[in-house]
Amino acid sequence: MITDRINFLRDELNKLGYNYYVLDNPLVSDFEYDKLFAELKELEENHPELVTPDSPTQRVGGISSGFEEVKHKYRLYSLDNTYNYDELRKWYERVEKECGKGIKLVCELKIDGLAIALTYKDGTFVQGATRGNGIVGEEITQNLKTVKAIPLKLFEKADVEVRGEIYMPKTSFEKLNEENLEKGEKPFANPRNAAAGSLRQLDSTITAKRDLSMFTYTAIIENASTMPETHWDSLQYIKKLGFKTNPNIRLVNDINGAIDFCKEWETKRFDLDYATDGVVIKVNSFACQKELGFTSRAPKWATAFKFPPEEISTKLLGIETGVGKTGAVTPVAILEPVLLAGSTVSRASLHNFDEIKRLDVRVGDRVLIKKAAEIIPKVVKVVDTEEHEKLPEYIEPTECPVCHAPLEVREGEVNLYCTNEHCPAMVKARLEYWVSKDAMDIDFVGPSIIDQLYNLNLVKSPVDFYKLTIDDFLKLDLVKDKSANNMYNSIQLSKTRPLARFITALSIRLVGKETAELLVNEFNSLEAIINATTEELSNVDGIGDKIAKSVFEYFHTDANIQMINAFKEVGFIFENRQVEKTTELQGMTFVLTGTLNSMTRDEAGDKIKQRGGKVSSSVSKKTSYVVAGDNPGSKLDKAQNLGVIILNEEEFLKLLNISLR
Ligand SMILES: [Zn+2]
């Protein structure tokens, strides 16, 4: 039965997703997961009446016109904050006075994210809302469905309401900001803002692309097989239901245990990939919680210990400037080394020259530096001193610190740019980008190797990498046969990278990975992208005028075209993705079902269309062929009933005139 298969696939995908996104313990390869997912998607496409809102296929998102307000069934209270251990002890004294001695506590890290409330009926996710003012929030169910750590279906048919914190991992945050900068967009201030911005998208397909996760920390269980009597047990229970809880929680016997926990995490928190700003301490027993009750705004049975801000003052020894791959010149504060949040800091970010002006930072000042959710500390302000006024004001550079070419300001941008296309700093930064994971992904060739290759005049442009011989590598410091071979091979191997990676690697201004993919999908070949007008470029969904102009200018610069030709000479083949259209399958209609081994179903469809054939999603008497791969769906049964010719993969490839590898 189809419904049986659909249910099986959903359960299987739910289980696999749970292990991957909640337990961080993948059970199968992405490929196997995608295969099951594709099968479910096909079955649902053929039987739209069987699609349910909790199906794993419903995580893709869509457009909404706005967010409705919803009244929370249970109010989301705020917590009283404490900043020192004495206050924590006083709080515990009040707890003991009400409930007697020896009250156990649960300590949890306070995640610096966005509080949300999720409602489950009969084990199915039915509604998700922001905290709002605690009484009324905004309904963002569709967006929350794209967060894979949020179960759409629980392992049990329970009625529960849970609260949790949506967060963006620090590493994903930094990556997102890099991409935004590349696109000329404003970076997010911290991971919390990035998470909030991602969740409040009207187009939830954007939310789906962002790496968001959630820790669940409270459950109100209305109807379930187990009705826990303590907070600790309820956390263990919701974990079993399929929710992701933070692994760093601890049940302690008294306030001393809680204070130990706070002290421990004050420094350890910086090793985590998510931002925390304190510890939440809750009375474990629900009976005792009930006895304590609430004030008008907060529960008396819980309190939040806030970590002291990680700020410290130190002397600004100098302001260094660096040149990036786009030629942007950015300032970095050089500091008298100081211990901050468990590590010695001697450099801090100053963002750009406007920021220096705004803060009136002068070399010799005492400055306050802060390490918050961000990984790199930044200069927050100047500490008032008598010396400050006597120090000379910082003067913005007018020339490149490396090649001394004049700097320019570009319209609508805060950065200063080096105007010399051959600036050694910029060229080296581009070479480093060329080999990076996001671009051509070349192993064994790091910054120090690039530095040497550049200084020996062996590599001045990315195309030079491909002209290097093994002997060239042996000229470098400490490079022996084996590593010379490794470097040579991994460079040569990169010639076969997909076109989108090549375009990304070119470091065209405002063109990152995502834009490169948009270009390739639209134009299919490098030739077509080079020949596109600015209008054609800006007509592509997701590419604005600024990017279009930048791409056009890049490919209409002689030096760049010469470089592209040089890539062809060293063996790059920029194959067109689309083959010439032919007519051999004209008048034939194909239906594809199941998984093919040699290509995806989309590719198979493209190949049919290139030969003049048509692809349909449903089988009828008019269908010429049904191509059945592995695990075919119901279309195969239908084809058999109607007497339509069924091709297996081998027969299909033969028909396309493609030989089996
Ligand atoms: Zn320069």
Residues whose N, C-alpha, C, O or C-beta is under 5 A from the ligand:
A	BS01	ZN	C400 V402 C403 H404 A405 C418 N420 C423
